[in-house]
Amino acid sequence: SEVLNARYTEAGREALNAMVHHRAEIGAPAMSAAVAIQGEVIWQGAVGYADILDQREASPNMIVRIGSTSKAITATALARLVQRGDIDLDAPIETYLSELPNEMWASITPRMLASHMSGLPHYGDNDDFDGLLVSLRMNKSYRDIRDALRQFDESTLLFTPGSEFEYSSNGTVLLGAVMSEAAGKPYRELIYDEVLSPAEAFSTIVAPKRMHGANFGVPYY
């Protein structure tokens, strides 16, 4: 734990103790957190192990997978595109994707994808079995987000787009592809320009194939 403003020494101690207890309750390998007030980081701390096997302790600076927090980052970039008029939330996605991999996607809109109402399945309900196998292995990466659509482009929809809610990571992948086409730039570049760079989140990177080393927290599933 590191207190960067002496006024918050006791509060920092209490925060670290709370993290110790919460980690024990949920059985997490590690936890890290930081607190900032008006742009100033006043405390940061970590508990547990970045690597259980090597007994390497976690630190506030360790890099960890953000998982589905990527959805919030994608949504932030989407909001900026909407604000500039680069994308219409209620236009069919075929407005932006010139060739739809699946004709059942024709009536899906960016709003449906962002709100998990597109009918696209989450991993477990994906009946594109080759794609399901790839996603379950979690060892495949893509340079172009459109290539990632192959993991579910032959799957059937769970319901008529816009009629129900069903959480779907695949929906966010498709949304990213739509945004990339609308912005005219690769998804990675889009996210950097619209979210990471303005927020000065320069430590946020695309996950490497192997997250091992002094700065990485080993992912446990």
N, C-alpha and C positions, 0 to 999 in steps of 0.2 A: 504494500500500500504506500502511496506517495501523496502527501498533502502539499499542494503547491501554493496554498494561502493559509497562513497560520491561524486565521480566524476560524477555520473549519476543521481544526485538528480533532476535536471531540466528535464532530459529525462524521468525519472520515473513519474514525475508529468504530463508530456504531454501524456505519455502512458496511465495513469489512466484516464485522461480526454477523450482520444480517446475511451477507453473501455466504459465509461459512455454513450457517444453519440451513439456508435454502438449498445450497449445493448438496448437503447431506440428505435433505428431505426428498429431493428429486433424483438423486443418484447420478448427477452430472460429473463428467471427468473434470471439467473446469468451468469457471465463470470469470468474466472480466467486465468492468464497468468504469465509466468516467462521468464526472459532473462538471458542467460549464455554466457560468453565470455571465450573461451579456458578452459572450464570446471569449471569456477567460476560463480555461480549465483550472478548477480549484482543487480537484481531487481525482485520483485514478487508482484502481486497485484490481487485484486478481487473486483467485484462490484455486487450488487444485493443481492438476498436472496437464501440461501441454502434450506430453507423451507419457502415458501410464507405464508402458513397458520399460522405458529408459528412466523413469522417475524424474523427468525434466519438468520443473515447476512452471506453472503458467505465469505470464507477465502481462501487464496492461498493454504492452506493445505487440503481443503475439497476433499473427494474422490467422483468422479463422473463417470457415465457410459461412456465408450469410444466408444460404438457403433461400427460403421464400421471402426474405426481406427484399430480394431482387424484384418482387412484384411491386413493392412500394416505390422502388427506384424507377421501374418502368412506367408506373402511373404518374410519377412526377414529370418524367420526360414527355409523356402523353399530354399532360396539362399544358406544358409549354408550347407544344405543337398546336394544340387547340387554340390557345391564346393568340398565336400568331396567324391562325387561319390556315395552317398547313394541312390540317386534317379535320374532317367533320365526324363527330361522334356517331351520328345517325345515318351516315352513308354506308351502303353495302361495301364490304371489304374488297369486292371485285373492282371498285372504283380505283383502288390503289394497287392491288395485285392483278397484274395483267392476265396471268394464267392461274386459275384456282386448281390446286391439286385434287380437290374433291368437290363435285358439283353440289353436294349437300350444304356446302359452306356459303352458297350464293347470297342468302338473305341475312347472314351474320353481319353485325355492325361492330365497330370499335367499342361502342358503349357496352354491348352485350359481352364482349370479351373481357373488358375491364371489370365488369360487375359479375362475372361468372354465370352468365345467363345465356351462353351461346349454344349449350347442348353438347359441347365437346367433352369427352370423358377425361377424368383424372387417370393417373397411371393404372390403377387396378382394374378399371372398367374399359380399358383400351382393348378392342378386339382385333386390332392390327397386330397379330401375334409376333411377327418379326420385330416390329417396332417396340412392342411391350418388352420383349427380351432384352433389347438394346438398352432401354431406359432402366430396367431393373439391375442390369450390370453396373450402371453408373460409371462407366469407364470410357465413354465416347464423347469427344468434343468436336465442335464444328466451327470452322472459320466463318462460314456464311450462315446466318440464322435461318435462311430459307431451306438449307439442307436439313436442318433439324426437323422440319415438317414431315420428313419421311417416317418419323417414329409413329405418327398417328394419322397420316393422310388417307389411309384406307379404312379407318375405323368408322363405325356408324355413330350417328348422333344419339344422345340419350333422350332427347326430347326436341320439340319444335323450338328453334332459336327464339329467345325472348319470353318463353312461356313459364320457365321454372328457373330455380337456382341450383347449381351444382359446382362445387369448388373444382377448379381444373388448372393445373400447372400447364397443361398443353395449350389451353386457351391463352395463357400469357405468352407462350412461345409464338403462337400465331399473331397475337397482337404486336409483338416485337417485330415480326416480319412485315406486317402492315405499316407500322411506323417507319421502318427502315425505307420502304418504298416511297412513302409519302414525303419523307425528308430528303430522299435522294442520296443517302449515305449509309454505310454499314452500321448495323445496330451498335457495335462496340463504340464506334466513333460518335454516334448519336448520343449515347448515354454519357460519354465523357464530356461532350460539348454542352449538353443541356443540364446535366446534374452534377457530375463529379467535379468538373473544373470550377463551376460557379460556387460550389460548396467547399472548395479546396480539400476535397476528400481524395488526396493523391495516393493514399495507401490502399485504396480500394482497387483491386486488380481482377482480371479474369483468372479463375482458379487454375493453377498448373496441374498437370496430370498427377504429380506426386507431391502431396503437401507434407514434406518431411524436411527438417532443418531447423536451425536455431530460432527462426522467426515465425514458424508455423505451428499451429495447434493441429495435432493429428485428428482427422475426422473420424468419429465413431458413430455407427448407425444402429 
